[in-house]
Amino acid sequence: MASPNASRRRELDVTKLMMSDFEVHLVNESTNDMHVLFHGPSDSPYEGGSWKVHVGLPEGYPYKSPSIGFCNRIFHPNVDEMSGTVCLDVINQTWSPMFDLVNVFDVFLPQLLLYPNPTDPLNGEAAALMMRNPSQYAQRIRDCVAKYAQHVAL
């Protein structure tokens, strides 16, 4: 069972996220399971795209990191194109209770999209294309945005 402080913190973080500019939908009215509408960063090939991102909060949140996954397809070296699983150190290994859900959407995911790490890929094709042909990589992202990240709703 989560401690009263952890439960309060979870409620506070979810409320803070819901009060932010992000569109949030709680699954079954649970603060443990939600979808957030995330928009691609400006001045990037992801600009104009929207992704439904699944957020799962484990029992030990905020001491354990949230699970984050893209529901609609995205072409990126550090995101599995089919499952939407995200490979991001700050979420997977270096998470700290100092971070909150707003950080994930305001900072961590935009940074992930703007500065991919092709040396630790979940999508080898995206990583190879990024290193081999950056302009073709950017075009592939734009094509994916047009095909899978338009008119997305929660």
N, C-alpha and C positions, 0 to 999 in steps of 0.2 A: 504494500500500500504506500502511496506517495505521502511524504510528510506534508503537514499543513502549509509550511512555507513553500514547498515545491508546488503544491496545488494552487496556492495564491499566485505564485509567480507565473504558472502556466496561464491562469485566467487573465492576469495582467498583460502578458505578452500577446495573447490572442486578441484581447480587447484593443491593445495598442495597434496591432496589425489591422484590425477592422476599422479603426479610427483613421488610419493612414489613407493614402491615395489608392491603395490596392483594393480590388474587388475580392471579397472573401466569401466562400460558401462553406459552412460547417456541414459535414456529412453526418446525418442522423443527429443533428444538434449537439454533436460531441466536440469538445475542444481538443480532442486527441487526433482528430481526423478531419482534414479540410482541403479544399481546393482554392488556389489563389490565381488570379489572372495576372500574368507577368508580361510586360511589353519589352520588346527588344530595345537595346540602348540606341540612342540617336547616333548618327555618324558612324554606323557600323552596318555590315551586310544584313544584320538582324532587324534593323530599323523597319518599323511598319508591321512587324510580326507580333502576334500575341500567343502565349502559351498558357494552357491550363496546367498548373503545377500542383501535384499532390504533395501534401505535407502530413507526415505522421509523427506525432509526438509520443515518444516512448514513456513508460512508467517513470523513469528517472529524470525526465526533463525538468529543469534546465542543465542538470549535471551530465545527462546523456544527450547526444546530438539528435536533432530531428532527422527523419528520413525525408529526402527530397527527390522527386521524380517528375520528369516532363510527361504529360499525358498525350500530347500530340507531338508528331515527329519533329525532330530538330537535327540538323547536320552540324556536328561539332566533335572535335577529337576527344573530348572528355565526357561525352554523353553517349550512352548506348542508344543507337538510333531506333531500335525496336522496343526495348523495355523502358527507355527514358531515364534509366539509372544515371546518376551524376557522380563523377569522380572528382571530388573537390576536397583537398586536404583540410581546409578549415571546417568542413562539415564532417568528414570521415575520421580524421586523426587529431586535429588540433582544436576541436571545439572547446569552448570555455563557457561557463555560466554567465560570464560578462556579456556574451553576445545574446541577441534576442531575435525574434522572427523578422522584425523590420530590417535588421542588419542583413539577413539572408536575401531579402528582395531589393533592398536599397543599395547594398554594397557587394555581397558575395556573388550572386548570380550575374549582375552586370559585369563585374570583374572577370568572371569565368568566360563570358561571351566575348569580351573585348580582348582578353589576354589568355588564349588557350595554351595548354601545355602539351605539345605534340609528342613529348618524350615519355608520357605516361597515359597512353590512349586507351579509351574504351571502344573507340571507333577508329580502327587502324586505317581504313580507307580515307577518312577525313584528315587524319594526322599526316599520312603520306602525301595527300594532295596539297595540304597546307604548306608542307616543306618543299615539295617539288614544283608546284605551280600556284602561287598565291592568288593570282587573278582568277584562275579557273576555280579555285577553292571558294573565293568570294562569290562568284557567279553561282556555284552549286548551292551555297547558303541562300542566296536570293531566290533561286528556283524553289528550294524547299519551303522558304517563307511563303512564297506565292501559292504553293500547292497545299501546305499543311497548317499555316499559321495565320490565315485570314478569317475574319468573321467567327472567331472562337468565343464561345460563351461558357459560363460556368453551369 
